[in-house]
């Protein structure tokens, strides 16, 4: 569908997830961006119980919800049932990308390079935790299947940290995975309407791009143009292949690691990337010669 600036847009923010506060910041910035080019954008704060009422006359929903309910297909299905077009990808694609176990299996099946992983299931009451892999398998990144923004993620350097990491995962989810840690450099690439944005390198002192790194001012530096053109083109192809495998072409951000041998590994696809003033996607827009408001408009125009 074609969306024009005068239409009434509800910006959905908040929600029940551990990323509620970040979502509220994303929603506020999206409102600012949409209003800057004349769109009649209105906030729609989703409760911790997932309840929300769209403003009267809403024609399009702009989803700025992160984590559970916002990225896992739930709100998308509700909007479809109400006949309201929304930004981002379809419900099934969002659910697939959000579930790290399901998305890992999907990416593996499509030949997308990903770190090796062991899939984890919460034991029944009274049963022991799964035993750690051999010591040679460490370090490992252990994370729950269905959480966003690195919530519940642990970098486990040796078997002594295994049980604590699993307890953290199983407190949040019945499933998780333990991935081989890829030492090296961290990159991310946004996708809007099937287009890969400029490759951004995340430079930081931390070993993982965790929640604190993402939302603490000064914790990371965003750099562009740090790869040769042919390598940047290779990264974009990997990113678009990952998006196609997950059927997430409308909106997303793919995170990758590059090892010292020059190999790239896809970590995950975020189907509703953060859009705060510290977030990665607005910086990628600027590197592509657009403003964050331009990018919001493009996301809105791709609503379906």
N, C-alpha and C positions, 0 to 999 in steps of 0.2 A: 504494500500500500504506500501511497505517497503522503507524507506528513508535512504540512506547512506550518510556519511559525505561529500564526494566530490560534491554532488549535489548543484546547485545554489539555495540559499534561500534568499527570500526578507523579511526583517523584517519591517512590517507595523507599523508606529508610527505617533504620532501627532493627526491629525483629528480635527473635529469641536467642540468637547465637551468642557465643563468647565474643564476637566481633561487633556487637551492637553499637558501641561507642564510635568505632571506626566508621561504621555504616552511616551514623548520624552526621559525621564530618564529611563523608563522601556526598551524602545527600545535600548538605548545605552548599557544598562547592558546585555540585551539578545544578542546583537551583540558580546560583549566581551566574553560572555560564549560560544556562538556557535563557534566563531573563535578559542577559546582555544583548541578545539579538532579537528581543521582542516577543519571545514565546510566553504565553500565559501559563507559567509553571507554578504548581502549588505543592506544598509538602503533604505527604501522607505517611504519618509515623505509625509503623506496624508495632503492635504491642508485644510484650514478652510471651503472651499467650497466642501469638500469631494473628490476633484479630486486627482488622483494619476496615475503614470505610473510605471508599474513594470519594474525593470531592465531587459534588454534583456537576454533571456535564462532562466528566472525564472522557476523553476520546483515546488517549494513549497513556500507558503506564511506563515510566522510565524506572527500571529496577536498579536501585543503588543499595540493595541488601547484600550482605556478605555472609558466607557460611550457611549453616543449617537454615532451611526454609527459603532462603533467597537464591542459593546456588544449586540446590539439590533437586530442582524440578517442582517443588511443592507450590510455590507462589505462581509459577508459570501455569500449572494445571488449574489453579483457582481462577486466574485471569482468563484462561481459555474458556472455562465454564461460564464466565460472565460475559464472554464475547468482547473482551477488551484487548486490543493489540498491545504488545509490550516489546521492550528492547531486549537484545540478546538472542540466544538460541532457544530452540524448542525444549520442552520439558524433558523428554527422554535423553536428549544430548546433554543437557545440563546435569541430570542425575548421573549419567555415565562418567562425565568428566570429574564431577565432585567426588565420586567414590574412587579412592586411590587404588583399591584392589581391582575393581572393574576396569578402570582406565588403564592400569598397568597391563592387565590381560589383553585388552583391546590393542594397545600400542605394540605389544609383543607380537600379536597375531598379524599386524600390518607391517612388521619389519622396521618399526621406528626404533632407533637406538635408545635404550633405557638402561639404568643400572640394574645389575642382577639383584633379585629380591627373594626373600622367604615370606610366605603369607602366614599370618598369625590368626588364631581363633581363641576367643576367651574360653578358658576351661570351665567345665561345670562346677557348681559349688562343691567344695571339698577336694577337688582335683588339683594337682600341682600345675604351676606355670610351665609352658613349653620350655624345654632345656635350651641353653644357649648353643649356638653353632660352635664349631672348633675355634680355638683362639686365633688361628690364622685368618679367619674370615673377618675379623674386626680391623678397623672401625666400621660401625654400621650406623645408619640413620634409621631410627625406629619411630614410627608415626601411626596414629589412628587412621582408619579408612575414610571416615567422614567428618572431618573438621577442616576449617579453612585457616589461612594466614599462619601456617606452621604451629597452630595450637596443639599441644600435646607431643610435639616432636622432641626427640632427644638424640644427641650424638653420643653413641656408646663406644668408648675406645677399647674396652676389654671386657671379658665375661663378668667381671665384678659389678658392672653397671647394668647388666641385662635385666635382672628381676625388677629393679626400680623403674626402668624404662617401660617394661611391660605393664606394670601396675598403673603407670600414668596413662598408657594407651587404653587399657581395659576399664579404667574409670570413666572413659569418654565414649568408648565404642566396643562392640563385640568382636570387631575385626580390625586388623592392622597389618603392617608389613615392616620388614627389616631390610633396608636396601644397602648395598655396598656403597660406602662413602667414596665419592669421587674427589680426590684432592685436585686443586687447580683453580681455575677462574670461573666466576659466575656471570651468566648473561641472561637477559630476558628480552622477549620480543612481543609486542602487542599486535593483535589482529583486529581490524575493524572492517566489516563488509568484505571479507575475503582478502584484504590487503595486509601484508606484513609491514609493520612500521619499522623505523630504523633500529638496528641492534644496539642494545644498551648494555654496557658492562657495569656490574655492581661491584664497586671496590670497597672493601671493608677489612677491618682487623679480625672480626669474628670468623669462625670456621664455617658457620652456616648462616644463611639469610633468614634468621628467625624473627619472631614477632617483635622483639625489642629493636632489632636492626631496621625493620620495615617502618616503624613508627616513632623512632627517636631522632629528633633533629640532629644532624651532624654525625650520625652513626655510620652512614655510608656516603659514598660519592658516586654520582651517576656520570658515566663517561661514554661518549660516542666516538666512532671512527677509530677504535683501538684494534680492529682486525683488518687485514688486507681485503680489498674488494672481493676477490674470489672466495675468501673464507666467509665473508659476510653473506655472500650469495648462497653459499652452502648451508649456512645456519638458517637463512630464511626458507630454503627448501625443506629442511628438516622440520621447521616450525609449521609450515603449511601442510606437510605430510601428516604431522601429529594432529592438527586441527581437522583435517579431512577424515582421518581414522576415527576420531571421536564425534564427527559431524558437528563441530563447533566452529563455524565459519563466520558467523555474524559478529561475535565479540569474544575476546579472550586475551590472555597473556600467557605465553609459554615460557617457563623457566628452564634453564639448561646449565650444565657444567661442562667445562672443557678441561681435559687432562693434559699432562705435559707432552703427550704424544700427538696432541692436536685433534683428538677424538671428542665429539660432542655427544652428550647424553641428556635426553629430555627427562626432567624431574616431574613436571606436572603441567596441566593447563588450568588456569583460573578463569572461570567463565563469567565472573563479574568482578573484574579487577578493581582494587581500591582507586578512588578518585579524590583523595585529599590533596592538599597543596604540597604534601611531601611524597605523594605517590609517583610510581614509575610511568604510568600511562600519560599523564599530562606532559612530562618531560619528553617522552617519545613524540608526542604531537608537535612540540616546539622544534625538535630536531628534524621533523618532516616538513617544517615551514608552515605549520598550522598552530593556532592558539588552542588551549584547552577547550574554549567555547566552540571553536570550529569542530573539534573532535566530538563534543557532545551533540552538536547538530547532526553530524554524520551518523552517530549512533542512533539518534532519534529518527532520522530519515529512513534508517534500515529496519524500523520497527515493523512487526508483522502480527 
